Amino acid sequence: MALTHFAIESAKPKDKPYKLSDGEGLHLLIQPSGAKWWRFRYQFDRKEKMLSLGTFPDVSLAQARERRNDARKLVAEGIDPSVQRKADKVAAAVAADNTFGAVAADYLKKLEDEGKAPVTIDKNRWLLEDLAKPLAKRPIADIKPAEILAILKAVEKTGARETARRLRGTIGSVFRFAIANLRAETDPTYALRGALLQPIVRHRSAITDEAQFGELLRAIHDYKAGPVRAAILFMTLTLCRPGEARLMRKPEVNWLKATWNIPAERMKMRREFQIPLSRQALGVLRTVWETSEELVFPSPFSRRKPMSENTMNKALRHMGYSGDVHVAHGFRSSASTILNERRVADPEVIEVALAHQDDDAVRRAYNRAQYWPERVKLLQDWADLIDQFRTLQPAANLA
């Protein structure tokens, strides 16, 4: 006779366990303690087996019958429900350790082990741990394109189109890493190609007029925050990128040869690059050398962390130069324009000094060696020009 909810509620414990049958292998085992356990008895491979289906009232009569029916279907398909349950538990445990966040952490560790630049790792960590945070606890194999698209569109709506596209690529890299390690089977970001708006190309703001550039140099010279001023001046004198200056370390400087050797992992083109240091550049280094530790231009808040590009741009804003007028990366454009207009050196020498990539590998290697004397002269001439601009002296044509 089938059980009823009333009969189950009314069942009282006895000195020994006893059963109330519901039919088709399902019964309720009532313990002397009063606990009521659902059990399903079935036969598999000519052996009688028992499967626990939970306790009443946590599992209702209707739920117990549904679980019994599911187990009966497995038996009919030749699958042992007890074995399937163990497999499901293992799969659930694997899924718990195979979340997007866990795979992303392993991917970041791989980048570190490969010696990727700290700035590259930090950018990837920001994209994966901050922007892709809604995916962190999701089993990576269960993530659908729609989930990723919702995150990408949210970033895109803020106006950060390039960041949205970069986020899609980075999430895709995590999935491809997971596939290669048998932790996922597909990359859902592949279906999202073309789903995002094209980035709006914005050229970095830079002052290229010599008179206005001289005013900027005077503002930098008068800026009171010494380490920030030194970082901006050094970057201006060496034509390097902000990130290359911010992460500069003392062992990279050769005082006897007056050179700065930037390791490949910090260069945009992933090739070691050597910069000749003018008298003025060496002078700027001397102003911070004794007060800095390994990092030449550390953060104002911690000597163990590099100064941020935002710190430089914030300093420029304090001097009265907004992001629409001039930014930290703009000093390279200023130098390129002025040097080329004045014909201070051959355009190819200027390009090499700016560490721009040459498509021809043989020519690139040749230029690095062949143009070293020209680059030494170019950077000293540029430093002298900067002094002229700042002190309002006539800017003589050095061509």
HUHU-V381049 format. One record per backbone hydrogen bond with DSSP energy under -0.5 kcal/mol. CO is the residue of the C=O (numbers start at 1). NH is the residue of the N-H. Records with the same first field share a line. If there is no record, write none. Layout:
BEGIN
CO=NH / NH
END
This chain:
BEGIN
4=8
5=9
6=10
7=11
8=11
18=30
20=28
23=26
25=41
26=22 / 23
27=29 / 39
28=20 / 30
29=31 / 37
30=18
31=34
35=31 / 37
36=56
37=29
38=53 / 54
39=27
40=51
42=49
44=47
47=44
49=42
51=40
54=38
55=59
56=36
58=60
60=64
61=65
62=66
63=67
64=68
65=69
66=70
67=71
68=72
69=73
70=74
71=75
72=76
73=77
74=79
75=78
79=81
80=84
81=85
82=86
83=87
84=88
85=89
86=90
87=91
88=92
89=93
90=94
91=95
92=96
93=97
94=98
95=98
98=140
99=103
100=104
101=105
102=106
103=107
104=108
105=109
106=110
107=111
108=112
109=113
110=114
111=116
112=115
117=120 / 121
118=122
119=123
120=124
121=125
122=126
123=127
124=128
125=129 / 130
126=130 / 131
127=132
130=133
132=135
133=136
135=100 / 138
136=101
138=100
139=142 / 143
140=143
144=147 / 148
145=149
146=150
147=151
148=152
149=153
150=154
151=155
152=156
153=157
154=158
155=158 / 160
156=159
159=161
160=164
161=165
162=166
163=167
164=168
165=169
166=170
167=171
168=172
169=173
170=174
171=175
172=176
173=177
174=178
175=179
176=180
177=181
178=183 / 184
179=182
186=188
187=190
188=191
189=192
190=193
192=195
199=201
201=203
205=327
206=208
209=213
210=214
211=215
212=216
213=217
214=218
215=219
216=220
217=221
218=222
219=223
220=223
224=226
225=229
226=230
227=231
228=232
229=233
230=234
231=235
232=236
233=237
234=238
235=239 / 240
241=245
242=246
243=247
245=248
246=307
248=296 / 297
249=252
250=253
252=261
253=255
254=258 / 259
258=277
259=254
260=262 / 275
261=263
262=273
263=266 / 267
264=267
267=270
273=262
275=260
276=278
278=282
279=283
280=284
281=285
282=286
283=287
284=287 / 288
285=288 / 289
286=290
288=292
294=250
295=293
297=307
302=299 / 305
305=299
308=312
309=313
310=314
311=315
312=316
313=317
314=318
315=319
316=321
317=320
320=322
322=325 / 326
327=330
328=331
329=332 / 333
330=334
331=335
332=336
333=337
334=338
335=339
336=340
337=341
338=342
339=343 / 344
346=349 / 350
347=351
348=352
349=353
350=354
351=356
352=355
359=361
360=364
361=365
362=366
363=367
364=368
365=369
366=370
367=371
369=372
371=375
372=376
373=377
374=378
375=379
376=380
377=381
378=382
379=383
380=384
381=385
382=386
383=387
384=388
385=389
386=390
387=391
388=393
389=392
394=396
396=398
END
